């Protein structure tokens, strides 16, 4: 959930799936011309766009209680960010986005650019479940507060559950919810084991869980790298997973199904290969 849902990264992966434990971050060689472009063009323009659209969103928030106008401003901001970054986005499986008016959308998390990609290409208004700390950032935090986004603080079990229940209430209000269930950006570009919070919310609200895979944002702007590398990005939309007949005791099993779907979509299109499971001899 830009954005943690009460879980931490695990070292083991289910049998037959790509390993998701910590790995050494790969070295990123950024050409000199892209470093200078980022420093002198990309970053200043993105900062101005964020401040400008943030001010517009705050003004809209004075009268826009539904959040529609603020969401429209956020979409314009996101499209502007991608235009500045010279990175178009292709949506694979777009027809699946309109199958359910309300759902939990769960995506892998690779980069700061993940959020602009989702805001720019999702064709409907939605809420996001985000780390409480983001509410303290100027412009971004003001938008999150004014537009009714859902904060979560994963520091303790009680506060995490309270955040998840706020997410359930947001779903029951009639808007989809966008979640990054891994709890943070992947340092090595691989899919990590998600926490079960998004499955819990989907089951409690009685809505489907839709897996998403973001492709290319890691190569564009990975963790601890501050130079953009423009490229074509992708969003792959998976088949909605029904929660009919499930209870919150099924959250782990539903999370496993979501994780399998995201990993399958991601490694089918990504330039990064999954880590191999250790052999029995290596484990010994």
N, C-alpha and C positions, 0 to 999 in steps of 0.2 A: 504494500500500500504505500505509495511513494514512501516506503510506507509500510510499517510493520504491523502484523496482525497477531501479536502475542506469541511469536515463535522465533526460534533461532535456527541458524544454518546447522545442518547435521553432516556428519562425516560419512555415514553409510548410505547406500542407495539400495532400493529394492532389487531383488535378483532379476537379471536380464535387462536392466536399464543402465543408461550411462551413469557413471559415478558422479556424484554431485558434491563431494567434499572440497575443502579448500585446495587450491592449486596456486603455484607461483604465477603471478600476473605476467603475461607475455610482454616482451619488449616492444615498444611502439616507436618506430622510426618515422618522424614527421619531416617531410622535405622542408628545406629552409624557406621556400617561397610561401608555403602554407602557414608556417609559424609567423611570418611577417604579416600575411593577410589576416590571420586570426587576431594578432595584436593590434593592427592598425585599422582593420575594416570590420571583420566579423563580430568581435567582442564589443567594440563601441556601439555598433549599430544595434546589436541585440540588447545591450543595456538601455539604449534610448527607446527601443520598441517596448521593452518590459515596463519602463517607467511611464511612457506615454499611454499605452493601453491600460496600465494599472490605474492611472488617474481617471481615464474615461470610465473604467469599470466601477470605481468608487463613486463617481457622480451618478451613474445609472443605479447604483445600489440605494440611492436616496429615495427612489420611488419604485424600483423594480423588485417587488417582493417575491415574484415567481422565479426570479433568477434567469429568465429567458434572455433578456437583453445583456446581462453580464456574461452569460454563456456565449452569446454571439460575439461579444467583444473578445472573449478568451479564444474563440475560434479564429478571429482575425489576427490576434497576436500570434497564435500558433502557426498559421499560414505564413505570416510575415517572417517568423523565425526560420522556417524551412526555406523560404525564398532567399533570405540573406545567406543561409548556409548552402545554397545551390544544391539542395537535396530533395528531389521529388519523391513521392511515396506511392507505391502500388499496393492496392488492397486485393488480396486473394481470398475468394469466398465471400465477397461482399453481400451476396444474396442472403446469407445466413444472419445478417445483422438485423433484418426486419422481421424475423420470425416471431419474436416475443417482445411486446412493448416494455416489459420490465424484466430485468435479469441482472445477475452478477457477472461482470466481465472480468476475467482473471488473466493477467498478462505477465510474462517474464519481465525482468527489470535489468537493464544493461547500462543505461546512460542517463544523464540529465536531459537528453533530447527525447526520451521516451514520452514524456508528458506532452510536449508540443505535437509529436506525431499522432498521439491518440486524440487530442483536442481537434487537430486539423482534419482528421479523416473519419471520425465517428459521426454518422449523419443524424445524431439526435442529442438532446440535452441529457446530461447525466451528472451525478454527484461523484466525487472521489473520496476515498478513505485515505487520509494522509497523516503523516507523523505530526504530532502536536507542535513540535519545534518549528515547523514551517509557518505557523501562524505568527511567529515573531519576526519574520523577514519582511522588510518594507515592500510595499506594492503587492508582492505575492501573498503575504499574510493578510493584508487588507482585503484583497479579492476573495480569499478563502473564507474569511469571516462574513463578508457582506453577501456572498453568493450562497451561503448555507451549506458549504462542504462539511465533511464529517471528520473531526479530529480523533486520533487514537494515540494513547500513550502506553507503550508496551513495557514500561518499567516495572509494573507489578501486575499480578493476575487480575486483581479487582478492577484496576483502571483499564486494562485491556478488554475485559468483558464489557465494561461500560461503553467503550468505544464500539465494540461489535454490536451491542444493542442499539446504539445510535444509528449504525449502518442498517440494521433491520428496520428501524423506524423510517429511515429515508427511503428504503425500498417500498415499504407499505404506503408511503405518501404518493407513489406512482412514478418514480423516476429510477432508471437503471443506476447501478453502482459500479464504478471502475476501481479495481483493486490490483496492487502489486503484492501477491501473497508471499514472495520470497523474503520480504522484510528489508530489502535494500538492493543496491546495484551489485551485479556479479563482477568481481574483480578480474576474472579470467575469461569472461564472455560465455560461460557455460550455464546451463539451466541448473538451478539449485533446488533442493527439496523445499516445497512451500509449507507454510503453516496452515492449519485447518480452519483458520478464521473465516475465509471466504465461503467455504463449504457450510460452515455453521450458519452464516447469515443467509445463504441461499435456502437452506432447509427451513430455518425459522420463519423466513418470509414466504416460503412456498413458491419460489421462482426458480427458473433454470439457471445453470451455471455454464457460461460460455467461455471456453479457453481461447486465448489469443497468443500468438507468437510474434514478437517484434524481431525483425531481421535487419542487421546492418548498423544499428545505432551504436553498438559496441565498437565497431571498426571506425565509426565516424567520430565518436567522442567517448573513449573509455574513462574509467576512474583514474584520477591523478594525472590526466593529460589535459592540457588547456589549449590545444590547437585543433581546429576542426579539419576533418578530411572529408570533403563533400563526396557524396555517392548516392545511388538510388537505394531507397529504403523500402521495406516491405512490412505489411501487416498480414498475417495469415489467420483467418477466422475458422475456428473449429466448429464441429457439430455441437449444438446445445445439449447439455446433459440434464435430463429431467430429475427433479427432486420429489416427484410424486411418490407418496407412500414411505418416504424416508423420515427418520427421526434424527435428532442431533447425535445419537449414538453412532450413526452412519457417517459422521463427518470425516473420519479418517479414511474410510473406504472411498468416499466421494472425492476426497483430496487426491488419493492415489490415481483415480481415473482421470482427474484433471491434469495431474502431473504427467501421466503417460501421454495424454493428448498433446500437451505443450511441448514436451521433449521430442515427440515424433515429428511435429510440424517444424520445430526449430531446426533440428539437425537435417531435415530434408532440404531446407533452403539455405542454411547458414554456411559461411565459409569455414567455420570452426568445427573440428571433429570432436565427438564425445570422447571422454576419457575411457580407457579400457578398464573393465573390472579386473582386479587382481586374480591371478590363477591360484589354485590350491597350494602349489609349491611356494608362490610368493607370499601367501598368507602365513605359511608355516615358517 
